[in-house]
Amino acid sequence: MGGDKGKVGFCALADKVNKAFRFIARSMRIKLGLFLLVINVPFGYGGAAIGVLLAGALNNHFWLKCGTAAYILSWVMLGAATILLGRDTKNFATNIVRRKWRAWRKMRQGA
C-alpha cells in the first residue's frame, strides 16, 4: 500500500482501522451498526457538554434537558449498534482494533 508511507502515528492507525472496517462492512445493516457504534460516544458527551454550556450561558434549564436527552440517545444508539452488528461482528471488529493497536504501539516503541 504505497499511500501509507506519508502517514505517521495515530493517523496511520486510524487509516488501518478504517480499511479493516470497510472490509467487514459488506451489508447496509453492518455499515449502520458500525456508524452508530463509532458516533455514539462523541454524540452523547458532546451533546451533554453543549447542553450544560448553553444552560449556563443562557440560564435556561431547557438546555440541560436537551443535553440529558442527547446523552440518553447515545446509549440507545449503542444498544441499536450492538443489536445490528451481532456478537460475531462485534468480536471480529474488536479483535481488529486490538491487533492494529498492538502493532501501532510496537511500531512507536521501535521508532
TAGI-V787998 format. One record per pair of residues at least 12 apart in sequence whose C-alpha atoms are under 7 Angstrom apart, sorted by the first residue. I is the first residue (numbers start at 1). J is the second residue. If there is no record, write none. Layout:
i:I j:J
i:I j:J
//
This chain:
i:13 j:100
i:13 j:104
i:17 j:97
i:17 j:100
i:29 j:84
i:30 j:84
i:30 j:85
i:33 j:81
i:33 j:84
i:33 j:85
i:34 j:81
i:36 j:77
i:36 j:78
i:36 j:81
i:37 j:78
i:37 j:81
i:40 j:74
i:40 j:77
i:40 j:78
i:41 j:74
i:43 j:70
i:43 j:74
i:44 j:70
i:44 j:71
i:44 j:74
i:45 j:71
i:47 j:67
i:47 j:70
i:47 j:71
i:48 j:67
i:48 j:68
i:48 j:70
i:48 j:71
i:49 j:67
i:50 j:67
i:51 j:63
i:51 j:64
i:51 j:66
i:51 j:67
i:52 j:64
i:52 j:67
//
